[in-house]
Amino acid sequence: MIFGWIILSILCGVLANSYGRSGFGYFMLSLLLSPLIGFIAVLIAGENKENTDNAKIASGESKKCPDCAELIKIEAKVCKHCGKKLKLSKKEKEFIANKVDYYSCDCGQINHEMNVGIVCGKCKSRVIGRKNNLDATGPMK
């Protein structure tokens, strides 16, 4: 019984942490009062949007749109909230380049160097990075 109480209190702390709240604080609340009360408190408090957004920005998976300040994926070419066209910074291009296996054009000529955006001399198509349907400037069409 005590073991189950502790496990449920830990799970409450983990849930609170994923919501951007103090995992340790909610663990202690659950441990002292009841895991049920802890879970209810986490659900009532809800997600701390600012903390979770900051964590996504710090991890490099997201950025804020310079126009509307909404959170968007780092690979985005257009903001899904306001429609502003975005340009990738050098840091963002490097981040995306690390997610790419190889670079090629439509004719399949493979190039392992970072030369995204240049035109292939053979087929006249744009060179893109390929991995998981990811173009180095955004999702592949």
C-alpha positions in Angstrom: 0.0 0.0 0.0 2.8 2.5 0.9 4.7 1.4 -2.2 1.7 2.2 -4.4 1.2 5.5 -2.7 4.8 6.5 -3.4 4.6 5.3 -7.1 1.4 7.3 -7.7 3.0 10.4 -6.0 6.0 10.0 -8.4 3.7 9.7 -11.4 1.9 12.9 -10.2 5.2 14.7 -10.0 6.1 13.5 -13.5 2.8 14.7 -14.9 3.2 18.1 -13.2 6.7 18.4 -14.7 5.4 17.6 -18.2 2.9 20.4 -17.7 5.7 22.9 -16.9 5.0 22.8 -13.2 7.2 21.9 -10.2 7.4 18.1 -10.3 9.0 17.9 -6.8 6.3 20.2 -5.3 3.5 18.2 -6.7 5.3 15.0 -5.6 5.5 16.3 -2.1 1.8 17.4 -2.1 0.8 14.0 -3.3 3.0 12.2 -0.8 1.7 14.2 2.1 -2.0 14.5 1.3 -3.0 12.0 -1.4 -2.0 11.1 -5.0 -5.6 11.7 -6.0 -5.5 15.2 -4.6 -2.1 15.8 -6.3 -3.5 14.6 -9.7 -6.6 16.8 -9.3 -4.4 19.8 -8.4 -2.2 19.2 -11.5 -5.2 19.0 -13.7 -6.8 22.2 -12.2 -3.5 24.1 -12.5 -3.2 23.1 -16.1 -0.2 23.5 -18.4 2.2 26.4 -17.8 2.4 27.4 -21.4 5.3 29.8 -20.9 7.6 27.2 -19.3 6.8 24.5 -21.9 7.3 27.0 -24.8 10.6 28.1 -23.3 11.7 24.4 -23.1 10.8 23.8 -26.7 12.7 26.9 -27.8 15.7 25.9 -25.7 15.8 22.4 -27.2 15.9 24.0 -30.7 12.8 22.3 -32.0 10.7 25.5 -32.1 11.0 29.2 -32.4 8.8 32.2 -32.1 7.4 34.0 -35.2 9.0 37.4 -35.3 5.6 38.9 -36.5 3.0 37.3 -34.3 5.2 35.8 -31.5 3.4 32.4 -31.8 5.5 29.2 -31.4 6.3 27.4 -34.7 8.6 24.6 -35.8 12.2 25.5 -36.5 11.8 24.2 -40.1 8.8 26.4 -41.0 9.0 28.6 -44.1 5.7 30.2 -43.4 4.1 31.0 -40.0 1.0 28.8 -39.6 -0.7 31.5 -37.4 -0.2 34.7 -39.3 1.1 33.6 -42.8 4.4 35.6 -42.6 7.2 34.2 -44.8 10.2 33.4 -42.7 13.9 33.2 -43.5 16.1 30.6 -41.8 19.1 31.9 -39.9 22.5 30.2 -40.2 21.9 28.5 -36.8 18.6 27.1 -37.9 20.1 25.9 -41.2 22.8 24.1 -39.2 20.2 22.5 -36.9 18.2 21.2 -39.9 21.4 20.0 -41.6 22.1 17.8 -38.6 18.7 16.2 -39.2 19.5 15.3 -42.8 21.2 12.2 -44.1 22.3 13.4 -47.6 21.6 16.1 -50.2 20.4 15.4 -53.7 18.5 16.8 -56.6 15.6 15.4 -58.7 18.0 13.4 -60.9 19.4 11.6 -57.8 22.9 13.0 -57.9 24.0 12.7 -54.2 26.1 15.4 -52.6 27.2 15.2 -48.9 28.1 18.9 -48.6 25.9 21.6 -47.3 24.9 23.3 -50.6 21.2 23.4 -50.2 19.4 25.7 -52.6 21.9 25.5 -55.5 20.7 24.3 -58.9 22.0 21.0 -60.2 23.9 21.4 -63.5 22.5 18.2 -64.9 18.7 18.4 -64.2 18.4 22.1 -63.2 16.4 21.2 -60.0 17.1 22.6 -56.6 19.4 20.5 -54.2 17.6 19.5 -51.0 18.4 17.6 -47.9 16.6 14.4 -47.6 15.5 12.5 -44.4 12.1 11.9 -43.0 10.5 14.0 -45.8 12.5 17.0 -44.7 13.8 19.6 -47.1 16.6 21.7 -45.6 14.4 24.8 -46.0 11.1 23.1 -44.8 8.9 20.2 -45.6 9.4 18.7 -49.1 6.6 19.3 -51.6 
